[in-house]
Amino acid sequence: MCMLKRIALAVVAVHFVVVVLHSIAHQLLAVNASPAQLAFIFPVIIVAPVVAGIMLPKFEKFGTVLLTVSMAG
């Protein structure tokens, strides 16, 4: 696997850890997201980067585009 793919997968992993820690902080501080915010957070912030990480090794272009768009979100 090329170095850029490994870096992209590392970014996905670090992003996932940060999202988990961030969501724990929201729970501890009782700061809840509205339904509209959750409609963005779940697919764009949580699901899309994980799917991009899964797709990246086999479908490089799709994984790259999805990761880029989700990180821009």
HTML snippet that shows the backbone in 3Dmol.js (N, CA, C, O; Angstrom):
<script src="https://3Dmol.org/build/3Dmol-min.js"></script>
<div id="view" style="width:600px;height:400px;position:relative"></div>
<script>
const pdb = `
ATOM      1  N   MET A   1       0.854  -1.173   0.000  1.00  0.00           N
ATOM      2  CA  MET A   1       0.000   0.000   0.000  1.00  0.00           C
ATOM      3  C   MET A   1       0.899   1.233   0.000  1.00  0.00           C
ATOM      4  O   MET A   1       1.895   1.292   0.720  1.00  0.00           O
ATOM      5  N   CYS A   2       0.533   2.206  -0.811  1.00  0.00           N
ATOM      6  CA  CYS A   2       1.385   3.388  -0.918  1.00  0.00           C
ATOM      7  C   CYS A   2       1.278   4.256   0.337  1.00  0.00           C
ATOM      8  O   CYS A   2       0.330   4.152   1.116  1.00  0.00           O
ATOM      9  N   MET A   3       2.262   5.094   0.499  1.00  0.00           N
ATOM     10  CA  MET A   3       2.374   5.923   1.702  1.00  0.00           C
ATOM     11  C   MET A   3       1.181   6.864   1.869  1.00  0.00           C
ATOM     12  O   MET A   3       0.722   7.073   2.992  1.00  0.00           O
ATOM     13  N   LEU A   4       0.669   7.436   0.775  1.00  0.00           N
ATOM     14  CA  LEU A   4      -0.457   8.362   0.878  1.00  0.00           C
ATOM     15  C   LEU A   4      -1.720   7.649   1.365  1.00  0.00           C
ATOM     16  O   LEU A   4      -2.502   8.224   2.122  1.00  0.00           O
ATOM     17  N   LYS A   5      -1.920   6.406   0.937  1.00  0.00           N
ATOM     18  CA  LYS A   5      -3.076   5.651   1.416  1.00  0.00           C
ATOM     19  C   LYS A   5      -2.945   5.380   2.911  1.00  0.00           C
ATOM     20  O   LYS A   5      -3.925   5.466   3.651  1.00  0.00           O
ATOM     21  N   ARG A   6      -1.754   5.057   3.345  1.00  0.00           N
ATOM     22  CA  ARG A   6      -1.529   4.817   4.776  1.00  0.00           C
ATOM     23  C   ARG A   6      -1.785   6.085   5.586  1.00  0.00           C
ATOM     24  O   ARG A   6      -2.373   6.030   6.666  1.00  0.00           O
ATOM     25  N   ILE A   7      -1.349   7.210   5.069  1.00  0.00           N
ATOM     26  CA  ILE A   7      -1.584   8.489   5.745  1.00  0.00           C
ATOM     27  C   ILE A   7      -3.080   8.780   5.803  1.00  0.00           C
ATOM     28  O   ILE A   7      -3.594   9.217   6.832  1.00  0.00           O
ATOM     29  N   ALA A   8      -3.777   8.535   4.688  1.00  0.00           N
ATOM     30  CA  ALA A   8      -5.228   8.763   4.658  1.00  0.00           C
ATOM     31  C   ALA A   8      -5.939   7.868   5.662  1.00  0.00           C
ATOM     32  O   ALA A   8      -6.858   8.316   6.347  1.00  0.00           O
ATOM     33  N   LEU A   9      -5.527   6.617   5.756  1.00  0.00           N
ATOM     34  CA  LEU A   9      -6.136   5.709   6.730  1.00  0.00           C
ATOM     35  C   LEU A   9      -5.819   6.138   8.161  1.00  0.00           C
ATOM     36  O   LEU A   9      -6.652   5.985   9.054  1.00  0.00           O
ATOM     37  N   ALA A  10      -4.632   6.668   8.376  1.00  0.00           N
ATOM     38  CA  ALA A  10      -4.276   7.194   9.695  1.00  0.00           C
ATOM     39  C   ALA A  10      -5.138   8.408  10.037  1.00  0.00           C
ATOM     40  O   ALA A  10      -5.565   8.568  11.181  1.00  0.00           O
ATOM     41  N   VAL A  11      -5.389   9.255   9.054  1.00  0.00           N
ATOM     42  CA  VAL A  11      -6.259  10.416   9.260  1.00  0.00           C
ATOM     43  C   VAL A  11      -7.657   9.953   9.655  1.00  0.00           C
ATOM     44  O   VAL A  11      -8.266  10.516  10.565  1.00  0.00           O
ATOM     45  N   VAL A  12      -8.165   8.931   8.976  1.00  0.00           N
ATOM     46  CA  VAL A  12      -9.494   8.395   9.299  1.00  0.00           C
ATOM     47  C   VAL A  12      -9.507   7.869  10.734  1.00  0.00           C
ATOM     48  O   VAL A  12     -10.450   8.134  11.479  1.00  0.00           O
ATOM     49  N   ALA A  13      -8.487   7.139  11.123  1.00  0.00           N
ATOM     50  CA  ALA A  13      -8.426   6.580  12.472  1.00  0.00           C
ATOM     51  C   ALA A  13      -8.359   7.680  13.533  1.00  0.00           C
ATOM     52  O   ALA A  13      -9.082   7.630  14.528  1.00  0.00           O
ATOM     53  N   VAL A  14      -7.503   8.660  13.323  1.00  0.00           N
ATOM     54  CA  VAL A  14      -7.378   9.765  14.282  1.00  0.00           C
ATOM     55  C   VAL A  14      -8.688  10.550  14.346  1.00  0.00           C
ATOM     56  O   VAL A  14      -9.139  10.926  15.427  1.00  0.00           O
ATOM     57  N   HIS A  15      -9.290  10.792  13.195  1.00  0.00           N
ATOM     58  CA  HIS A  15     -10.566  11.507  13.148  1.00  0.00           C
ATOM     59  C   HIS A  15     -11.630  10.764  13.962  1.00  0.00           C
ATOM     60  O   HIS A  15     -12.387  11.376  14.715  1.00  0.00           O
ATOM     61  N   PHE A  16     -11.678   9.442  13.802  1.00  0.00           N
ATOM     62  CA  PHE A  16     -12.666   8.651  14.532  1.00  0.00           C
ATOM     63  C   PHE A  16     -12.448   8.758  16.043  1.00  0.00           C
ATOM     64  O   PHE A  16     -13.411   8.902  16.797  1.00  0.00           O
ATOM     65  N   VAL A  17     -11.213   8.689  16.483  1.00  0.00           N
ATOM     66  CA  VAL A  17     -10.911   8.819  17.919  1.00  0.00           C
ATOM     67  C   VAL A  17     -11.323  10.190  18.434  1.00  0.00           C
ATOM     68  O   VAL A  17     -11.902  10.304  19.514  1.00  0.00           O
ATOM     69  N   VAL A  18     -11.027  11.223  17.669  1.00  0.00           N
ATOM     70  CA  VAL A  18     -11.390  12.585  18.078  1.00  0.00           C
ATOM     71  C   VAL A  18     -12.911  12.737  18.145  1.00  0.00           C
ATOM     72  O   VAL A  18     -13.432  13.363  19.068  1.00  0.00           O
ATOM     73  N   VAL A  19     -13.620  12.167  17.173  1.00  0.00           N
ATOM     74  CA  VAL A  19     -15.084  12.234  17.184  1.00  0.00           C
ATOM     75  C   VAL A  19     -15.653  11.535  18.421  1.00  0.00           C
ATOM     76  O   VAL A  19     -16.578  12.043  19.055  1.00  0.00           O
ATOM     77  N   VAL A  20     -15.104  10.387  18.755  1.00  0.00           N
ATOM     78  CA  VAL A  20     -15.574   9.671  19.945  1.00  0.00           C
ATOM     79  C   VAL A  20     -15.321  10.499  21.207  1.00  0.00           C
ATOM     80  O   VAL A  20     -16.212  10.639  22.044  1.00  0.00           O
ATOM     81  N   LEU A  21     -14.129  11.040  21.344  1.00  0.00           N
ATOM     82  CA  LEU A  21     -13.813  11.869  22.514  1.00  0.00           C
ATOM     83  C   LEU A  21     -14.684  13.122  22.568  1.00  0.00           C
ATOM     84  O   LEU A  21     -15.122  13.535  23.641  1.00  0.00           O
ATOM     85  N   HIS A  22     -14.929  13.716  21.419  1.00  0.00           N
ATOM     86  CA  HIS A  22     -15.763  14.914  21.341  1.00  0.00           C
ATOM     87  C   HIS A  22     -17.205  14.587  21.756  1.00  0.00           C
ATOM     88  O   HIS A  22     -17.841  15.356  22.476  1.00  0.00           O
ATOM     89  N   SER A  23     -17.705  13.442  21.295  1.00  0.00           N
ATOM     90  CA  SER A  23     -19.070  13.071  21.664  1.00  0.00           C
ATOM     91  C   SER A  23     -19.178  12.755  23.155  1.00  0.00           C
ATOM     92  O   SER A  23     -20.206  13.039  23.769  1.00  0.00           O
ATOM     93  N   ILE A  24     -18.141  12.177  23.740  1.00  0.00           N
ATOM     94  CA  ILE A  24     -18.122  11.934  25.188  1.00  0.00           C
ATOM     95  C   ILE A  24     -18.163  13.258  25.939  1.00  0.00           C
ATOM     96  O   ILE A  24     -18.875  13.391  26.935  1.00  0.00           O
ATOM     97  N   ALA A  25     -17.401  14.236  25.462  1.00  0.00           N
ATOM     98  CA  ALA A  25     -17.410  15.555  26.096  1.00  0.00           C
ATOM     99  C   ALA A  25     -18.804  16.177  26.030  1.00  0.00           C
ATOM    100  O   ALA A  25     -19.260  16.780  27.002  1.00  0.00           O
ATOM    101  N   HIS A  26     -19.476  16.034  24.897  1.00  0.00           N
ATOM    102  CA  HIS A  26     -20.838  16.562  24.776  1.00  0.00           C
ATOM    103  C   HIS A  26     -21.775  15.887  25.771  1.00  0.00           C
ATOM    104  O   HIS A  26     -22.622  16.551  26.370  1.00  0.00           O
ATOM    105  N   GLN A  27     -21.635  14.590  25.952  1.00  0.00           N
ATOM    106  CA  GLN A  27     -22.481  13.873  26.904  1.00  0.00           C
ATOM    107  C   GLN A  27     -22.206  14.330  28.335  1.00  0.00           C
ATOM    108  O   GLN A  27     -23.142  14.561  29.101  1.00  0.00           O
ATOM    109  N   LEU A  28     -20.948  14.461  28.695  1.00  0.00           N
ATOM    110  CA  LEU A  28     -20.590  14.872  30.060  1.00  0.00           C
ATOM    111  C   LEU A  28     -21.035  16.289  30.368  1.00  0.00           C
ATOM    112  O   LEU A  28     -21.391  16.598  31.505  1.00  0.00           O
ATOM    113  N   LEU A  29     -21.018  17.157  29.356  1.00  0.00           N
ATOM    114  CA  LEU A  29     -21.400  18.554  29.562  1.00  0.00           C
ATOM    115  C   LEU A  29     -22.886  18.796  29.301  1.00  0.00           C
ATOM    116  O   LEU A  29     -23.369  19.921  29.427  1.00  0.00           O
ATOM    117  N   ALA A  30     -23.606  17.736  28.939  1.00  0.00           N
ATOM    118  CA  ALA A  30     -25.038  17.827  28.640  1.00  0.00           C
ATOM    119  C   ALA A  30     -25.336  18.850  27.548  1.00  0.00           C
ATOM    120  O   ALA A  30     -26.284  19.630  27.649  1.00  0.00           O
ATOM    121  N   VAL A  31     -24.523  18.831  26.521  1.00  0.00           N
ATOM    122  CA  VAL A  31     -24.733  19.681  25.352  1.00  0.00           C
ATOM    123  C   VAL A  31     -25.229  18.782  24.237  1.00  0.00           C
ATOM    124  O   VAL A  31     -24.452  18.062  23.610  1.00  0.00           O
ATOM    125  N   ASN A  32     -26.528  18.830  23.996  1.00  0.00           N
ATOM    126  CA  ASN A  32     -27.132  17.938  23.025  1.00  0.00           C
ATOM    127  C   ASN A  32     -27.292  18.618  21.668  1.00  0.00           C
ATOM    128  O   ASN A  32     -27.571  19.814  21.581  1.00  0.00           O
ATOM    129  N   ALA A  33     -27.112  17.834  20.625  1.00  0.00           N
ATOM    130  CA  ALA A  33     -27.300  18.336  19.270  1.00  0.00           C
ATOM    131  C   ALA A  33     -28.777  18.270  18.909  1.00  0.00           C
ATOM    132  O   ALA A  33     -29.500  17.378  19.352  1.00  0.00           O
ATOM    133  N   SER A  34     -29.212  19.225  18.101  1.00  0.00           N
ATOM    134  CA  SER A  34     -30.597  19.234  17.630  1.00  0.00           C
ATOM    135  C   SER A  34     -30.765  18.153  16.562  1.00  0.00           C
ATOM    136  O   SER A  34     -29.769  17.651  16.041  1.00  0.00           O
ATOM    137  N   PRO A  35     -31.980  17.793  16.231  1.00  0.00           N
ATOM    138  CA  PRO A  35     -32.184  16.814  15.154  1.00  0.00           C
ATOM    139  C   PRO A  35     -31.567  17.257  13.816  1.00  0.00           C
ATOM    140  O   PRO A  35     -31.038  16.430  13.074  1.00  0.00           O
ATOM    141  N   ALA A  36     -31.635  18.540  13.516  1.00  0.00           N
ATOM    142  CA  ALA A  36     -31.030  19.036  12.280  1.00  0.00           C
ATOM    143  C   ALA A  36     -29.510  18.879  12.315  1.00  0.00           C
ATOM    144  O   ALA A  36     -28.901  18.517  11.308  1.00  0.00           O
ATOM    145  N   GLN A  37     -28.903  19.146  13.452  1.00  0.00           N
ATOM    146  CA  GLN A  37     -27.462  18.982  13.591  1.00  0.00           C
ATOM    147  C   GLN A  37     -27.078  17.512  13.481  1.00  0.00           C
ATOM    148  O   GLN A  37     -26.078  17.174  12.847  1.00  0.00           O
ATOM    149  N   LEU A  38     -27.868  16.640  14.095  1.00  0.00           N
ATOM    150  CA  LEU A  38     -27.592  15.205  14.015  1.00  0.00           C
ATOM    151  C   LEU A  38     -27.719  14.685  12.586  1.00  0.00           C
ATOM    152  O   LEU A  38     -27.009  13.761  12.189  1.00  0.00           O
ATOM    153  N   ALA A  39     -28.634  15.288  11.812  1.00  0.00           N
ATOM    154  CA  ALA A  39     -28.808  14.894  10.418  1.00  0.00           C
ATOM    155  C   ALA A  39     -27.550  15.188   9.596  1.00  0.00           C
ATOM    156  O   ALA A  39     -27.326  14.560   8.561  1.00  0.00           O
ATOM    157  N   PHE A  40     -26.740  16.125  10.047  1.00  0.00           N
ATOM    158  CA  PHE A  40     -25.459  16.417   9.394  1.00  0.00           C
ATOM    159  C   PHE A  40     -24.330  15.613  10.031  1.00  0.00           C
ATOM    160  O   PHE A  40     -23.501  15.033   9.329  1.00  0.00           O
ATOM    161  N   ILE A  41     -24.302  15.580  11.345  1.00  0.00           N
ATOM    162  CA  ILE A  41     -23.201  14.951  12.078  1.00  0.00           C
ATOM    163  C   ILE A  41     -23.071  13.468  11.750  1.00  0.00           C
ATOM    164  O   ILE A  41     -21.978  12.992  11.443  1.00  0.00           O
ATOM    165  N   PHE A  42     -24.179  12.740  11.814  1.00  0.00           N
ATOM    166  CA  PHE A  42     -24.093  11.297  11.636  1.00  0.00           C
ATOM    167  C   PHE A  42     -23.569  10.895  10.256  1.00  0.00           C
ATOM    168  O   PHE A  42     -22.594  10.147  10.182  1.00  0.00           O
ATOM    169  N   PRO A  43     -24.173  11.358   9.166  1.00  0.00           N
ATOM    170  CA  PRO A  43     -23.665  10.885   7.866  1.00  0.00           C
ATOM    171  C   PRO A  43     -22.332  11.510   7.445  1.00  0.00           C
ATOM    172  O   PRO A  43     -21.486  10.823   6.873  1.00  0.00           O
ATOM    173  N   VAL A  44     -22.136  12.796   7.720  1.00  0.00           N
ATOM    174  CA  VAL A  44     -20.951  13.496   7.203  1.00  0.00           C
ATOM    175  C   VAL A  44     -19.739  13.357   8.115  1.00  0.00           C
ATOM    176  O   VAL A  44     -18.631  13.106   7.642  1.00  0.00           O
ATOM    177  N   ILE A  45     -19.941  13.515   9.403  1.00  0.00           N
ATOM    178  CA  ILE A  45     -18.819  13.538  10.344  1.00  0.00           C
ATOM    179  C   ILE A  45     -18.437  12.131  10.815  1.00  0.00           C
ATOM    180  O   ILE A  45     -17.260  11.847  11.036  1.00  0.00           O
ATOM    181  N   ILE A  46     -19.429  11.258  10.968  1.00  0.00           N
ATOM    182  CA  ILE A  46     -19.149   9.932  11.517  1.00  0.00           C
ATOM    183  C   ILE A  46     -19.035   8.866  10.423  1.00  0.00           C
ATOM    184  O   ILE A  46     -18.017   8.180  10.332  1.00  0.00           O
ATOM    185  N   VAL A  47     -20.060   8.727   9.603  1.00  0.00           N
ATOM    186  CA  VAL A  47     -20.131   7.602   8.669  1.00  0.00           C
ATOM    187  C   VAL A  47     -19.232   7.782   7.443  1.00  0.00           C
ATOM    188  O   VAL A  47     -18.501   6.862   7.078  1.00  0.00           O
ATOM    189  N   ALA A  48     -19.275   8.941   6.813  1.00  0.00           N
ATOM    190  CA  ALA A  48     -18.544   9.141   5.555  1.00  0.00           C
ATOM    191  C   ALA A  48     -17.035   8.891   5.668  1.00  0.00           C
ATOM    192  O   ALA A  48     -16.480   8.221   4.796  1.00  0.00           O
ATOM    193  N   PRO A  49     -16.346   9.394   6.696  1.00  0.00           N
ATOM    194  CA  PRO A  49     -14.914   9.098   6.782  1.00  0.00           C
ATOM    195  C   PRO A  49     -14.610   7.609   6.972  1.00  0.00           C
ATOM    196  O   PRO A  49     -13.634   7.095   6.426  1.00  0.00           O
ATOM    197  N   VAL A  50     -15.451   6.923   7.748  1.00  0.00           N
ATOM    198  CA  VAL A  50     -15.235   5.484   7.958  1.00  0.00           C
ATOM    199  C   VAL A  50     -15.449   4.731   6.645  1.00  0.00           C
ATOM    200  O   VAL A  50     -14.659   3.855   6.293  1.00  0.00           O
ATOM    201  N   VAL A  51     -16.515   5.070   5.925  1.00  0.00           N
ATOM    202  CA  VAL A  51     -16.769   4.432   4.621  1.00  0.00           C
ATOM    203  C   VAL A  51     -15.628   4.740   3.657  1.00  0.00           C
ATOM    204  O   VAL A  51     -15.195   3.863   2.909  1.00  0.00           O
ATOM    205  N   ALA A  52     -15.142   5.969   3.669  1.00  0.00           N
ATOM    206  CA  ALA A  52     -14.019   6.341   2.798  1.00  0.00           C
ATOM    207  C   ALA A  52     -12.782   5.516   3.136  1.00  0.00           C
ATOM    208  O   ALA A  52     -12.070   5.069   2.237  1.00  0.00           O
ATOM    209  N   GLY A  53     -12.524   5.314   4.411  1.00  0.00           N
ATOM    210  CA  GLY A  53     -11.380   4.504   4.825  1.00  0.00           C
ATOM    211  C   GLY A  53     -11.513   3.060   4.381  1.00  0.00           C
ATOM    212  O   GLY A  53     -10.525   2.423   4.017  1.00  0.00           O
ATOM    213  N   ILE A  54     -12.727   2.546   4.409  1.00  0.00           N
ATOM    214  CA  ILE A  54     -12.962   1.174   3.956  1.00  0.00           C
ATOM    215  C   ILE A  54     -12.818   1.073   2.439  1.00  0.00           C
ATOM    216  O   ILE A  54     -12.278   0.091   1.930  1.00  0.00           O
ATOM    217  N   MET A  55     -13.293   2.077   1.724  1.00  0.00           N
ATOM    218  CA  MET A  55     -13.285   2.047   0.261  1.00  0.00           C
ATOM    219  C   MET A  55     -11.914   2.396  -0.335  1.00  0.00           C
ATOM    220  O   MET A  55     -11.593   1.970  -1.444  1.00  0.00           O
ATOM    221  N   LEU A  56     -11.132   3.147   0.378  1.00  0.00           N
ATOM    222  CA  LEU A  56      -9.865   3.666  -0.158  1.00  0.00           C
ATOM    223  C   LEU A  56      -8.925   2.600  -0.713  1.00  0.00           C
ATOM    224  O   LEU A  56      -8.387   2.810  -1.801  1.00  0.00           O
ATOM    225  N   PRO A  57      -8.691   1.478  -0.049  1.00  0.00           N
ATOM    226  CA  PRO A  57      -7.742   0.507  -0.601  1.00  0.00           C
ATOM    227  C   PRO A  57      -8.169  -0.094  -1.953  1.00  0.00           C
ATOM    228  O   PRO A  57      -7.319  -0.333  -2.810  1.00  0.00           O
ATOM    229  N   LYS A  58      -9.462  -0.337  -2.152  1.00  0.00           N
ATOM    230  CA  LYS A  58      -9.906  -0.971  -3.393  1.00  0.00           C
ATOM    231  C   LYS A  58     -10.387   0.027  -4.440  1.00  0.00           C
ATOM    232  O   LYS A  58     -10.146  -0.154  -5.634  1.00  0.00           O
ATOM    233  N   PHE A  59     -11.062   1.072  -3.995  1.00  0.00           N
ATOM    234  CA  PHE A  59     -11.632   2.071  -4.904  1.00  0.00           C
ATOM    235  C   PHE A  59     -11.013   3.422  -4.577  1.00  0.00           C
ATOM    236  O   PHE A  59     -11.615   4.261  -3.906  1.00  0.00           O
ATOM    237  N   GLU A  60      -9.797   3.607  -5.067  1.00  0.00           N
ATOM    238  CA  GLU A  60      -8.985   4.749  -4.667  1.00  0.00           C
ATOM    239  C   GLU A  60      -9.650   6.090  -4.962  1.00  0.00           C
ATOM    240  O   GLU A  60      -9.682   6.961  -4.092  1.00  0.00           O
ATOM    241  N   LYS A  61     -10.181   6.273  -6.173  1.00  0.00           N
ATOM    242  CA  LYS A  61     -10.775   7.570  -6.524  1.00  0.00           C
ATOM    243  C   LYS A  61     -11.997   7.866  -5.663  1.00  0.00           C
ATOM    244  O   LYS A  61     -12.120   8.961  -5.113  1.00  0.00           O
ATOM    245  N   PHE A  62     -12.901   6.893  -5.544  1.00  0.00           N
ATOM    246  CA  PHE A  62     -14.107   7.099  -4.742  1.00  0.00           C
ATOM    247  C   PHE A  62     -13.745   7.371  -3.288  1.00  0.00           C
ATOM    248  O   PHE A  62     -14.287   8.293  -2.678  1.00  0.00           O
ATOM    249  N   GLY A  63     -12.843   6.587  -2.732  1.00  0.00           N
ATOM    250  CA  GLY A  63     -12.429   6.779  -1.348  1.00  0.00           C
ATOM    251  C   GLY A  63     -11.795   8.128  -1.113  1.00  0.00           C
ATOM    252  O   GLY A  63     -12.043   8.775  -0.095  1.00  0.00           O
ATOM    253  N   THR A  64     -10.966   8.555  -2.067  1.00  0.00           N
ATOM    254  CA  THR A  64     -10.296   9.847  -1.951  1.00  0.00           C
ATOM    255  C   THR A  64     -11.299  10.996  -1.994  1.00  0.00           C
ATOM    256  O   THR A  64     -11.230  11.918  -1.182  1.00  0.00           O
ATOM    257  N   VAL A  65     -12.227  10.936  -2.941  1.00  0.00           N
ATOM    258  CA  VAL A  65     -13.229  11.997  -3.069  1.00  0.00           C
ATOM    259  C   VAL A  65     -14.116  12.025  -1.828  1.00  0.00           C
ATOM    260  O   VAL A  65     -14.375  13.095  -1.278  1.00  0.00           O
ATOM    261  N   LEU A  66     -14.583  10.862  -1.384  1.00  0.00           N
ATOM    262  CA  LEU A  66     -15.440  10.818  -0.206  1.00  0.00           C
ATOM    263  C   LEU A  66     -14.715  11.328   1.042  1.00  0.00           C
ATOM    264  O   LEU A  66     -15.299  12.066   1.837  1.00  0.00           O
ATOM    265  N   LEU A  67     -13.469  10.949   1.217  1.00  0.00           N
ATOM    266  CA  LEU A  67     -12.701  11.419   2.365  1.00  0.00           C
ATOM    267  C   LEU A  67     -12.508  12.933   2.299  1.00  0.00           C
ATOM    268  O   LEU A  67     -12.655  13.623   3.308  1.00  0.00           O
ATOM    269  N   THR A  68     -12.184  13.441   1.127  1.00  0.00           N
ATOM    270  CA  THR A  68     -11.987  14.882   0.962  1.00  0.00           C
ATOM    271  C   THR A  68     -13.262  15.663   1.269  1.00  0.00           C
ATOM    272  O   THR A  68     -13.227  16.663   1.986  1.00  0.00           O
ATOM    273  N   VAL A  69     -14.380  15.203   0.724  1.00  0.00           N
ATOM    274  CA  VAL A  69     -15.652  15.904   0.948  1.00  0.00           C
ATOM    275  C   VAL A  69     -16.068  15.823   2.412  1.00  0.00           C
ATOM    276  O   VAL A  69     -16.530  16.811   2.984  1.00  0.00           O
ATOM    277  N   SER A  70     -15.909  14.658   3.013  1.00  0.00           N
ATOM    278  CA  SER A  70     -16.319  14.524   4.421  1.00  0.00           C
ATOM    279  C   SER A  70     -15.423  15.344   5.341  1.00  0.00           C
ATOM    280  O   SER A  70     -15.908  15.908   6.322  1.00  0.00           O
ATOM    281  N   MET A  71     -14.138  15.421   5.050  1.00  0.00           N
ATOM    282  CA  MET A  71     -13.244  16.231   5.872  1.00  0.00           C
ATOM    283  C   MET A  71     -13.526  17.718   5.670  1.00  0.00           C
ATOM    284  O   MET A  71     -13.350  18.506   6.599  1.00  0.00           O
ATOM    285  N   ALA A  72     -13.957  18.112   4.484  1.00  0.00           N
ATOM    286  CA  ALA A  72     -14.324  19.505   4.248  1.00  0.00           C
ATOM    287  C   ALA A  72     -15.598  19.857   5.021  1.00  0.00           C
ATOM    288  O   ALA A  72     -15.812  21.009   5.399  1.00  0.00           O
ATOM    289  N   GLY A  73     -16.435  18.846   5.245  1.00  0.00           N
ATOM    290  CA  GLY A  73     -17.687  19.061   5.997  1.00  0.00           C
ATOM    291  C   GLY A  73     -17.373  19.366   7.432  1.00  0.00           C
ATOM    292  O   GLY A  73     -18.285  19.579   8.231  1.00  0.00           O
TER     293      GLY A  73
END
`;
const viewer = $3Dmol.createViewer("view");
viewer.addModel(pdb, "pdb");
viewer.setStyle({}, {cartoon: {color: "spectrum"}});
viewer.zoomTo();
viewer.render();
</script>
